[in-house]
Amino acid sequence: MLPSLPSCNFFPLNQFIPTRAPGPGNPNRGSRVAVETLDMPSIYRSIRSVAIACLATLPLVLAGCGSYGGGGGGSTTVPAAPRGLMATAGNTQVALAWTPSTGATLYYVKRSGTTAGPYTQIATPSATNYTDAGLTNGTKYYYVVSAYNSAGQSANSAEVNATPTAPPTPPMAPANLQATAGNAQVNLTWTASAGATSYHVKRSTTNGTGYTQVAAPTVANYMDAGLTNGTTYYYVVTALNSAGESANSTPAFATPANAVADVTIVVDPTKAKPISPYIYGINFYNGVSGAPPLLTLDRAGGNRWTAYNWETNASNAGSDYIYNNDAYLSSSNVPAEAVRSFIAADQAKGVASLVTFQLQGLVSADENGPVSVTNPPDLTRFKTVVDKKGSAFMANPSTADANVYMDEFAWALDQKIPGIFGASPAHPAFISLDNEPELWNSTHLEVQGHNPVTSDDYITKTINLSKALKDQFPNALVFGPVHYGFQGIYNWQGELAATPSGTNWFPDKYLQALKTASTSYGGPLVDVYDFHWYAEVYDAGGTRILNLTSTTLTDAQVQLIVQSPRDLWDPTFNDDNNSNPWVFNELGRTPINILGRLQAKINAENPGMKIAITEYENGGWNHIAGAIAQADNLGIFGAQGVFAANFWPPNGTYSYALAGFRAFRGFDGVSANFGDTSLQATSTSVKDVVVYASQDSTAPGRVVFVAINRSNASKVTAINGQSLSGTAHLYQMTAASAQGQNPVQPVSIGSMAATGLTLTITLPALSVTTIDIH
């Protein structure tokens, strides 16, 4: 009997019955030989072998062959595609499961190495799950499943994917554990273990035994404080992850001792001053990727704003971008929308705003592209700025006339966000009188022309615009003159014959003129003396420190960066090791001390005026040196009584500089901030260690220090003079702790008792440590 085969007509019997070879003498040429004359066993074997070969080429189930399953009782409805397919990765395998499809008798599991196929069928389970084994860890696999019964095969399910992975293993034991003794403390460091998510620090007073866990840091360092001087402590560290805990590290030991302090800080709480909330500022806060939270002041400034036309939002960036009239600041034709949206975003964040008002005299009249500078200004492309309209203000002023009014601009902003220029808004908007005027003839050749604005003309412009604005909003705070840097401050870019110790600098002329005009007006016309400060410090090869963007710097380059903030305030600092100390030389080789010099002139010539630095940079963007310099800047601003300050974000990455803010704002990772009252703190070695001290008026007894070690060696530091009571919670940034962090930020390194008038702490080399005592 022949085997039973599906009626798919793949191999009809007649193809196995030979014919006679046609030829002479064969009258039945081409006809069949009678079956009974054939060797049937041979035919049977042939049919069987071909059938088996044929079946091997077919799918595991012969879907669609009409006779499969035979006659009555077969399903007449193709099942629905399986739903709820889920893929769970394992070690060299993926487990699949899905919801049953009604009427299905089995399922086709299909796999691909790319999304959307093509898929290869790998199994035909009758159950609603399948484990695909023998896979390669780390490779992503894509799956679909279809359902089958005698009526046919469903469509594919939705695709899922999974990537098999090896099970985690505990990390290796930490290597290179080092223990450094301090006063009643031991500082521990070690090499981070790959794959570790945390560490256990274990301590004993017996070598090799009796270890007790004392901390579980997430970084590769820890300060064990509150110890007994003269006692030797033994340590091991283990590394942990979800798979378990490593073996102990090699032990290390240290004996804390009341060592003589390398640096002594004397805090005088009787010499206290309020810290302005507006020193923690930045330019373009809402556009800075990775900007720290809890900043306090945002600035819309820079060259782009000098020719901004508030009526249409057109602007021109001058030499920054091909002297182009365009809609870069806002594509909206709603008046002042570029500024309104800026302030609104700040208000939503609880941040004050500093916005630019146009003082140069011409603003963009269109958004039609490059402006000719062959014979500037091309007055067909610009409109005239008029300080005072005085009345008949309109929220949507006519754009057909030739003028743009500044007092109407302020009025329109106040209409959109009421109260921002008032007496006590929660988040005020301050007014900046344009930007870097000494450079208008180069940065804004298209409107200024080739001749610079003279100091006399500039002062006249300042007085007129300030009067127009103060007439409308007497409580508005006005910033000027917004210098670009030292030469603008010193001699108005070469116009004045200034001398280092004379009263013939531009500020002298400016302050005296404003005092006279303000007295006549009946109130201050300019409230804040504003300038920009980009460190003019160069390494031995002539590279400015602002351009040192590497993650690897020489010790000499690091010191140039971390010492550079001293040019702001230190009357003993001689611009050490700067290869191009031109500012120091122009000042007769005397300390720059720019804040001290300006404050002295203000005190003598226009008392009560505040100081702002609304653009500044010190370099070290990708190195712990940048975090140190930025933290030092913020400490200086508070200690020196600066009213407002805005960091200027450079090109590229600069996470270390932003980390300097985090030493003062949100240093616990949440909401802990530096205090709001500065206490005088003097250092016996400013080149090595400075400490900024504060009290918190909202939490009596709370004291916060930011201690900066800018030397390349650890320093035992004694902080004396401030009464302390409670626990010191320590947050620290070092080169080691910052490795792999994104963003770079302080890490908790433990706590220590803080009572009495002295706190002694060992500060690691090149570090910033915030000490919150409460």
Order of alpha helices (4+ residues) and beta strands (2+ residues): alpha-beta-beta-beta-beta-beta-beta-beta-beta-beta-beta-beta-beta-beta-beta-beta-beta-beta-beta-beta-beta-beta-alpha-beta-beta-beta-beta-beta-alpha-beta-alpha-alpha-alpha-beta-alpha-alpha-beta-alpha-alpha-alpha-beta-alpha-beta-alpha-beta-beta-beta-beta-alpha-beta-beta
